[in-house]
Amino acid sequence: MQHRRSRALLALLLPVAGAALAEDVAPVRDHFAELGEIIRVTPRRGAPLLAALEAQAVRTPAEHARFLILSCDLSHRLGKHEEAVRLCEQALQLGRQVHDDSLVARALLSKAYAVFGLNESGQSHQLVWEAERLAAASPDIGLRILVLISSGESFAEEGNFPVALNKLQGAVTLARQSGDPLEVAIALKSLAYLYGQMREFDKGFEAIGEAERLAEQVNSPGRLAIFKTTEYILAANNGDIARGTKALLSALALERGIGADAMVSNTLVNLADAYLKQQDWRRALMYAQQSLDQAQKLNDDSLAATARVNVGQAYLGMGRLAEGKKQIEQGMDWYERSGNKPDQQGVLVEYGDALERAGDLAGALAAYHRERALSNELFETWRQKAMMELQEKYEADKRQRQIEMLRQENQVKSTELDNRRLQQRIWWLLALVFALASVIVGILYRKVRHANAQLEEKNQELKQQSARDPLTALYNRRHFQEFMRGHQAIERRGVGNDGIRSGDDMVSAMFLLDVDHFKNINDTHGHGAGDAVLREIADALREILRETDMIVRWGGEEFLAFLPAVPRDSLDEVARRLLAGIPERTIEYQGARLSVNVSIGFAPFPLVQVGSSISWERAINIVDMALYLAKGHGRNRAYGVRGMAGLDPAALDEVEQDIEKAWRTGLVDLSIVTAHAPELRMAS
């Protein structure tokens, strides 16, 4: 696993000696520039030097603001992002006090990096773009290059690659005009990373190669090490892991040579990840253990957690399951305590894949189940946030309408006052005044009716959006839950000893589908490709199933289909059509052809036990267990629950906990359906 850090400061660094800054050597501003380089390479060394400079820095508001910006950068580099935001706010106040737009822009950039470290990417981007606006007319060409790079990276993080490319190419052009090879190298490094995101690896390698040559030309091992790390990212994403590993080894030697401990620790983590990708478990374990030792030395809990996950994966690859699980669970404990759920989800996926490779299918299934629960939680959080944003927008529109109506009301009152004055002065125009007033009232009345009609339309739109998933236009989980709560009980009929209704040919059915290896699509092609795949699957489900069937986006990459009134013996055929029909759909995305498989769990509804139906919530839980059984047994297949033996409540709980065991012991009757072969029926 690679270590995910907050965005690095864009002004990369020259190696600077750690000597103390003498007051009579250069002006304070020169000390700031030199100290900024030290903070970026070795922030722990920069802390005492910055403290020694404080007395000189507070003599004027402008110098004090620059000191606070450096303090903000130092706190951010040390992982104290909230403290960094507070310091940048103080710098912003001083910059605005002296009316220095360039100083304000630099403070905004530093605050943007700190806010990004708090996982508030949207606010970070807005701060960057505000800084770009202020710096547009600045005589400081270095600042203008910096804001262009930051703006380009912000647009890239939002998926707007055309605008990002225009910004970063502009930064490269401006840097070449400045004549400073280091500025050119900085811009080229960011441009190379963008080319990697756009899957244009040849252009990315060309850009990073030029940046590395410039770093060698000016004898900057610190920058060269960072460029080598970027080369590793490009090579790894391009599938050339050998080239990437070589670049990381070069970066490690450079970082150790200048004593950049924080950079060394991250490179060790990346090396462990590189060797894990190559399944070279011995080297992966060696570098993972070194990164763990370095993290403990630096008191970096985040880095230590990532290192433990890598150590655990190496152990699993070597067949040392108990040691591997222990290390990964220790790393997972930090992710859970830190509340970083997206990274926690990524660790669980890697954990499940590693256990599956090691042959521990039960452990892999448990990890996948934990990941699915977390995925559903994240999806629900996202949905609630979207609903809140929609509600806020609605309230804002409502307030605007109220303001407009008040304005119109005031206008009417003003007109009435004018009419009264006119009545007192010119009595013979009274009839005309009343006529004009009537016209105005009529217009206002029509406007009010129009506003009410628009309000009703917005209410209907909001109701529709609350029932539909915004990406796929399918029903959402909330709508399905409301539907099932109001659904009338199905007519009860006789139930046989095997839990199947005797003489009952027509049933309802539930199908739960999950996209196989969906994370690989997001990691390889980006979240835009993942969204395109989900939309295509939704279209496929509409085409394969009937118009009367309810199709629901259940969460993340999961879909639920509720089929009313279908022949009981047709469920396996429906599953086979889904398994075969969805992979036939292909998506063209940025020059790549994408196609996916799904795993399915299904069952008739209602499910029955001991002559009575179980709740729809428990029925879905059992279908979900069948889906995970399909995942654990190779994916791209469907497991269907045909029926259950007469179960008491305790036995039903056991089925929900471990359906595979219940199947083996005869408590559950399952069928296995594949896309190109007849189903296998496993009788109880």
Secondary structure, 3 states (H helix, E strand, C coil): CCCCCCCCCCCCCCCCCCCCCCCCCCCHHHHHHHHHHHHHHCHHHHHHHHHHHHHHHCCCHHHHHHHHHHHHHHHHHCCCHHHHHHHHHHHHHHHHHCCCHHHHHHHHHHHHHHHHHCCCHHHHHHHHHHHHHHHCCCCCHHHHHHHHHHHHHHHHHCCCHHHHHHHHHHHHHHHHHHCCHHHHHHHHHHHHHHHHHCCCHHHHHHHHHHHHHHHHHCCCHHHHHHHHHHHHHHHHHCCCHHHHHHHHHHHHHHHHHHCCHHHHHHHHHHHHHHHHHCCCHHHHHHHHHHHHHHHHHHCCHHHHHHHHHHHHHHHHHCCCHHHHHHHHHHHHHHHHHHCCHHHHHHHHHHHHHHHHHCCCHHHHHHHHHHHHHHHHHHHHHHHHHHHHHHHHHHHHHHHHHHHHHHHHHHHHHHHHHHHHHHHHHCHHHHHHHHHHHHHHHHHHHHHHHHHHHHHHHHHHHHHHHHHECCCCCCEEHHHHHHHHHHCCCCCCCCECCCCCECCCCEEEEEEEEEECCHHHHHHHHCHHHHHHHHHHHHHHHHHHCCCCCEEEEEECCEEEEEEEEEEHHHHHHHHHHHHHHHHHCCEEECCEEECCCEEEEEEEECCEECCEECCHHHHHHHHHHHHHHHHHCCCCEEEEEEEECCCCHHHHHHHHHCHHHHHHCCCEEEEEEECCCCCEEECC
